[in-house]
């Protein structure tokens, strides 16, 4: 299980190979790669800057990953999240989960990206033609993450 918070880009193929290499019990890997879009809320976006608190961010990502491991039988999991100035088309995040069975891989990957969107301590600022603006939390992201909340 691996969590990385980094400024530099990542190679999806190399990360996947490192995650699965020699592990013959893995039956499926699911991954999500998030990219910077050139539009948000109907406005052009020329860049996005992500800020975080080192140490705190890694601990929170590790806690989210531990929750996924507690809920699904995972052989491995990987979270890479970038920070700094990114431009449209740049990779922001990679979430990958590996399990003997596809359902666990799919569900856990979906869970991780939903929880990262709402519980990971990153702050995003978009550069638009009108200037820079902080990205506000979205109700739709909260609703997506809430479906994974255990009852009681």
C-alpha positions in Angstrom: 0.0 0.0 0.0 1.5 3.3 -1.1 0.7 6.9 -0.7 2.7 9.6 -2.5 2.2 13.4 -2.5 4.5 15.0 -5.1 5.1 17.9 -7.3 6.4 15.9 -10.3 4.3 14.0 -12.8 4.0 10.2 -12.6 4.2 7.4 -15.2 1.0 5.4 -15.0 2.5 2.3 -16.7 5.6 2.2 -14.4 3.5 2.7 -11.3 1.1 -0.1 -12.3 4.0 -2.4 -13.1 5.6 -1.7 -9.7 2.3 -2.3 -8.0 1.6 -5.6 -9.6 5.0 -7.1 -10.4 5.3 -10.7 -9.3 1.9 -10.7 -7.5 0.2 -13.6 -9.2 -2.8 -13.6 -6.8 -4.1 -10.4 -8.3 -7.1 -11.0 -10.5 -7.9 -7.4 -11.3 -6.6 -3.8 -11.1 -8.8 -0.8 -11.3 -7.4 2.7 -11.7 -8.5 6.2 -12.0 -6.4 9.1 -13.4 -7.6 12.6 -12.8 -6.7 15.4 -15.2 -6.8 19.1 -15.2 -9.6 20.4 -17.4 -9.5 23.6 -19.4 -13.0 24.6 -18.4 -14.8 24.8 -15.0 -18.2 26.3 -14.4 -18.4 27.4 -18.0 -15.2 29.4 -17.7 -11.8 28.9 -19.3 -9.1 27.6 -17.0 -5.5 28.1 -17.9 -3.9 26.5 -14.8 -4.7 25.0 -11.4 -2.5 25.4 -8.4 -2.9 22.8 -5.6 -1.7 23.5 -2.1 -1.4 21.2 0.9 0.1 20.8 4.4 3.0 18.3 4.2 2.7 15.6 6.7 -1.0 16.2 7.5 -1.9 15.5 3.9 0.0 12.2 3.8 -1.5 11.1 7.1 -5.1 11.8 5.8 -4.5 9.9 2.6 -3.1 7.0 4.6 -6.2 7.0 6.7 -8.4 7.0 3.7 -6.4 4.1 2.2 -6.6 2.2 5.5 -10.4 2.6 5.4 -10.5 1.0 1.9 -8.3 -1.9 3.1 -10.7 -2.5 6.0 -13.7 -2.6 3.7 -12.4 -4.7 0.8 -9.9 -7.6 0.4 -7.2 -5.7 -1.4 -3.8 -7.1 -2.5 -2.5 -3.6 -3.0 -3.5 0.1 -3.3 -1.8 3.2 -4.6 -2.6 6.9 -4.2 -0.5 9.5 -5.9 -1.6 13.1 -5.7 0.3 16.0 -7.1 0.6 19.6 -5.9 1.9 22.8 -7.4 0.9 24.5 -10.6 -0.7 22.3 -13.2 -2.0 23.0 -16.7 -4.9 21.6 -18.6 -4.2 18.0 -19.6 -1.7 17.4 -16.7 -2.3 14.5 -14.4 -3.4 15.4 -10.9 -4.2 12.1 -9.2 -3.7 8.3 -9.7 -5.7 5.9 -7.6 -5.2 2.2 -8.2 -6.5 -0.8 -6.4 -5.7 -4.5 -6.9 -7.6 -7.5 -5.6 -8.2 -11.1 -6.4 -11.7 -10.1 -7.6 -12.9 -7.3 -9.8 -15.8 -6.2 -7.7 -13.5 -5.3 -4.7 -11.1 -3.5 -7.1 -13.8 -1.5 -8.7 -15.6 -0.6 -5.5 -12.5 0.3 -3.5 -11.1 2.5 -6.3 -14.5 4.3 -6.6 -14.6 4.8 -2.8 -11.0 6.1 -2.7 -11.5 8.8 -5.4 -14.8 9.9 -3.8 -13.3 10.2 -0.4 -10.1 11.9 -1.7 -12.3 14.5 -3.4 -13.9 15.5 -0.1 -11.5 14.5 2.7 -8.0 15.0 1.4 -6.6 18.4 2.6 -5.8 20.0 -0.7 -6.7 23.5 -1.7 -7.2 24.4 -5.4 -6.9 27.7 -7.1 -7.9 28.1 -10.7 -6.4 30.7 -13.1 -9.1 32.1 -15.4 -9.2 35.1 -17.7 -10.9 37.1 -14.9 -8.1 36.2 -12.4 -7.4 33.5 -9.8 -10.2 32.0 -7.7 -10.3 29.3 -5.0 -12.3 26.3 -5.9 -15.3 25.8 -3.6 -16.5 22.4 -2.3 -19.3 21.0 -4.4 -22.5 19.4 -2.9 -22.3 16.7 -5.6 -18.9 15.6 -4.4 -20.2 15.5 -0.8 -23.1 13.4 -1.9 -20.9 11.0 -3.8 -18.6 10.5 -0.8 -21.6 10.2 1.6 -22.9 7.0 -0.2 -19.8 5.3 1.2 -20.6 6.2 4.8 -21.3 3.2 6.9 -24.7 3.3 8.7 -24.8 3.6 12.5 
